[in-house]
Amino acid sequence: MDKTIINTLEAPAPIGPYNQAVKSGDLLFISGQIALVPETEVLLTGSIAEETQQVMENLKAILKSENADFKNVIKTTIFLSGMEHFSTVNEIYSQYFSSDYPARETVAVKGLPRNVNVEISMIASI
C-alpha cells in the first residue's frame, strides 16, 4: 500500500492519534479540521463565520503543502453542532470554490472536539 503521512506547520497539529492528512496514490485524505490557529494552537471561539474561516484556512494550508488547492477537492464532509449554522458555514465555504463544487454532505452531530461548532474533512485528487 502506497501511504504517505502529511503534516505541515502551516496547519494545527493533530490533537489526537491521527495525522493532518494521508496521501495514497493520487488521493489526499485530510482529517477533520477545527478552528485552531496554527501559530498559537489557540481555539478561535468567535462567531461561526470566524470559526469556519479558520477551518477553511487550515484546510487550504494542508492542500497547499501538497501543491494543491480547492480545485483538487473531490469530497467534503461538514460536521455542525447544529443546523442553525448551515447557511453561514455554507456562505463561507462557498467562497473557497470557484466552480465544479465537490461532492459533500453536511450533518449535525451531538458534539465535536473541544466543543467547536464546525469541523470539515476533505478528500482531494492530486
C-alpha positions as a Markdown table, in Angstrom:
| # | Residue | x | y | z |
|---|---|---|---|---|
| 1 | Met | 0.0 | 0.0 | 0.0 |
| 2 | Asp | 1.3 | 3.4 | -1.0 |
| 3 | Lys | 0.8 | 5.7 | 2.1 |
| 4 | Thr | 2.5 | 8.9 | 2.9 |
| 5 | Ile | 1.8 | 10.9 | 6.1 |
| 6 | Ile | 1.3 | 14.6 | 5.6 |
| 7 | Asn | 1.9 | 17.2 | 8.3 |
| 8 | Thr | 2.6 | 20.9 | 7.8 |
| 9 | Leu | 3.4 | 23.6 | 10.4 |
| 10 | Glu | 1.0 | 25.9 | 8.5 |
| 11 | Ala | -1.9 | 24.0 | 9.9 |
| 12 | Pro | -2.7 | 23.0 | 13.5 |
| 13 | Ala | -1.0 | 19.9 | 14.9 |
| 14 | Pro | -3.3 | 17.0 | 15.5 |
| 15 | Ile | -5.0 | 16.8 | 18.9 |
| 16 | Gly | -5.1 | 13.0 | 18.9 |
| 17 | Pro | -3.6 | 9.9 | 17.4 |
| 18 | Tyr | -4.0 | 10.9 | 13.8 |
| 19 | Asn | -2.2 | 13.0 | 11.1 |
| 20 | Gln | -3.3 | 16.1 | 9.3 |
| 21 | Ala | -3.6 | 14.1 | 6.1 |
| 22 | Val | -2.6 | 10.9 | 4.4 |
| 23 | Lys | -1.7 | 10.6 | 0.7 |
| 24 | Ser | -2.4 | 7.3 | -1.0 |
| 25 | Gly | -1.8 | 7.2 | -4.8 |
| 26 | Asp | -3.3 | 10.3 | -6.2 |
| 27 | Leu | -5.7 | 10.9 | -3.3 |
| 28 | Leu | -5.2 | 13.1 | -0.3 |
| 29 | Phe | -7.4 | 12.4 | 2.7 |
| 30 | Ile | -7.5 | 15.4 | 5.0 |
| 31 | Ser | -8.5 | 14.8 | 8.6 |
| 32 | Gly | -11.3 | 17.0 | 10.1 |
| 33 | Gln | -10.1 | 20.4 | 10.9 |
| 34 | Ile | -11.4 | 22.7 | 13.6 |
| 35 | Ala | -10.7 | 26.4 | 14.3 |
| 36 | Leu | -7.3 | 26.0 | 15.9 |
| 37 | Val | -4.9 | 28.8 | 14.9 |
| 38 | Pro | -1.7 | 27.1 | 13.7 |
| 39 | Glu | 0.8 | 29.6 | 15.1 |
| 40 | Thr | -0.6 | 29.5 | 18.6 |
| 41 | Glu | -2.8 | 26.3 | 18.8 |
| 42 | Val | -5.4 | 28.6 | 20.4 |
| 43 | Leu | -9.0 | 27.7 | 19.5 |
| 44 | Leu | -10.9 | 30.5 | 17.7 |
| 45 | Thr | -14.2 | 30.8 | 19.6 |
| 46 | Gly | -15.7 | 33.9 | 18.0 |
| 47 | Ser | -18.6 | 33.7 | 15.6 |
| 48 | Ile | -19.5 | 30.7 | 13.5 |
| 49 | Ala | -18.2 | 32.7 | 10.5 |
| 50 | Glu | -14.8 | 33.2 | 12.1 |
| 51 | Glu | -14.7 | 29.5 | 13.1 |
| 52 | Thr | -15.5 | 28.4 | 9.5 |
| 53 | Gln | -13.0 | 30.9 | 8.0 |
| 54 | Gln | -10.2 | 29.4 | 10.2 |
| 55 | Val | -11.2 | 25.8 | 9.4 |
| 56 | Met | -11.1 | 26.6 | 5.7 |
| 57 | Glu | -7.7 | 28.3 | 6.1 |
| 58 | Asn | -6.4 | 25.2 | 7.9 |
| 59 | Leu | -7.6 | 23.0 | 5.0 |
| 60 | Lys | -6.1 | 25.4 | 2.5 |
| 61 | Ala | -2.7 | 25.1 | 4.2 |
| 62 | Ile | -2.8 | 21.3 | 4.1 |
| 63 | Leu | -3.8 | 21.3 | 0.4 |
| 64 | Lys | -1.0 | 23.9 | -0.3 |
| 65 | Ser | 1.6 | 21.6 | 1.3 |
| 66 | Glu | 0.9 | 19.1 | -1.4 |
| 67 | Asn | 0.8 | 21.7 | -4.2 |
| 68 | Ala | -3.0 | 21.5 | -4.4 |
| 69 | Asp | -5.9 | 23.9 | -3.8 |
| 70 | Phe | -9.6 | 23.7 | -3.5 |
| 71 | Lys | -9.9 | 22.9 | -7.3 |
| 72 | Asn | -8.5 | 19.5 | -6.4 |
| 73 | Val | -11.1 | 18.7 | -3.7 |
| 74 | Ile | -13.5 | 15.9 | -4.8 |
| 75 | Lys | -15.4 | 15.3 | -1.5 |
| 76 | Thr | -16.0 | 17.1 | 1.7 |
| 77 | Thr | -17.8 | 16.3 | 5.0 |
| 78 | Ile | -19.1 | 19.1 | 7.2 |
| 79 | Phe | -20.0 | 18.4 | 10.8 |
| 80 | Leu | -22.0 | 21.1 | 12.6 |
| 81 | Ser | -23.0 | 21.4 | 16.2 |
| 82 | Gly | -26.5 | 22.5 | 14.9 |
| 83 | Met | -28.2 | 23.0 | 11.6 |
| 84 | Glu | -28.8 | 26.7 | 12.5 |
| 85 | His | -25.2 | 27.2 | 11.4 |
| 86 | Phe | -25.8 | 25.7 | 7.9 |
| 87 | Ser | -26.3 | 28.9 | 6.0 |
| 88 | Thr | -23.4 | 30.8 | 7.5 |
| 89 | Val | -21.0 | 27.9 | 7.1 |
| 90 | Asn | -22.2 | 27.4 | 3.5 |
| 91 | Glu | -21.6 | 31.0 | 2.7 |
| 92 | Ile | -18.0 | 31.0 | 4.0 |
| 93 | Tyr | -17.3 | 27.5 | 2.5 |
| 94 | Ser | -18.6 | 28.6 | -1.0 |
| 95 | Gln | -16.0 | 31.5 | -1.1 |
| 96 | Tyr | -13.2 | 28.9 | -1.4 |
| 97 | Phe | -14.6 | 27.2 | -4.5 |
| 98 | Ser | -15.0 | 28.9 | -7.9 |
| 99 | Ser | -17.0 | 26.2 | -9.7 |
| 100 | Asp | -17.2 | 22.4 | -10.1 |
| 101 | Tyr | -18.0 | 22.0 | -6.4 |
| 102 | Pro | -17.0 | 18.8 | -4.8 |
| 103 | Ala | -19.5 | 16.2 | -3.6 |
| 104 | Arg | -20.5 | 16.9 | 0.0 |
| 105 | Glu | -22.6 | 16.0 | 3.0 |
| 106 | Thr | -23.4 | 18.2 | 6.0 |
| 107 | Val | -24.5 | 16.7 | 9.2 |
| 108 | Ala | -25.4 | 18.0 | 12.6 |
| 109 | Val | -23.8 | 16.0 | 15.4 |
| 110 | Lys | -24.3 | 15.8 | 19.2 |
| 111 | Gly | -20.7 | 17.0 | 19.9 |
| 112 | Leu | -17.4 | 18.0 | 18.3 |
| 113 | Pro | -13.9 | 18.1 | 19.6 |
| 114 | Arg | -13.3 | 20.9 | 22.1 |
| 115 | Asn | -17.0 | 21.9 | 21.8 |
| 116 | Val | -16.5 | 23.6 | 18.4 |
| 117 | Asn | -19.4 | 24.4 | 16.1 |
| 118 | Val | -17.8 | 23.2 | 12.8 |
| 119 | Glu | -15.4 | 20.5 | 11.6 |
| 120 | Ile | -14.6 | 19.9 | 8.0 |
| 121 | Ser | -12.7 | 17.0 | 6.4 |
| 122 | Met | -11.8 | 16.6 | 2.7 |
| 123 | Ile | -10.6 | 14.2 | 0.0 |
| 124 | Ala | -8.6 | 15.7 | -2.9 |
| 125 | Ser | -7.2 | 14.3 | -6.1 |
| 126 | Ile | -3.6 | 15.4 | -6.5 |
